[in-house]
């Protein structure tokens, strides 16, 4: 029973940490703007650059 409770609390905490700020870039913390060149990139273009 304690293991189940622990796993449930861990899952809830994980979902809480999954919420992100959509106004800033996650790596640099810089603010996003409508004229950023990366906004027009597709998923395929991002995968090719990596």
C-alpha positions in Angstrom: 0.0 0.0 0.0 2.8 2.4 0.8 4.5 1.7 -2.5 1.3 2.5 -4.4 0.9 5.8 -2.6 4.5 6.7 -3.2 4.2 5.9 -6.9 0.9 8.0 -7.1 2.6 11.0 -5.5 5.6 10.7 -7.7 3.3 10.6 -10.8 1.4 13.7 -9.7 4.7 15.5 -9.0 6.0 14.5 -12.4 2.9 16.0 -14.1 3.3 19.2 -12.1 6.9 19.5 -13.3 5.8 18.9 -16.9 4.1 22.3 -17.1 6.4 24.7 -18.9 6.5 28.4 -19.5 5.7 29.0 -23.2 6.9 32.6 -23.1 10.6 31.7 -22.6 13.1 29.3 -24.3 13.8 26.4 -21.9 17.6 26.3 -22.4 18.5 30.0 -22.3 15.6 31.5 -20.5 15.3 34.2 -23.2 11.9 35.6 -24.0 10.2 34.3 -27.1 9.0 36.8 -29.7 6.9 36.6 -32.8 9.8 37.4 -35.1 12.1 34.6 -33.9 13.4 32.6 -37.0 12.8 29.2 -35.3 9.1 29.7 -35.2 8.8 28.8 -38.9 10.9 25.6 -38.6 9.2 22.2 -39.0 10.0 19.2 -36.9 11.8 17.6 -39.8 14.1 20.7 -40.1 14.9 20.6 -36.4 15.8 16.9 -36.6 18.1 17.5 -39.6 20.0 20.3 -37.7 20.6 18.1 -34.6 
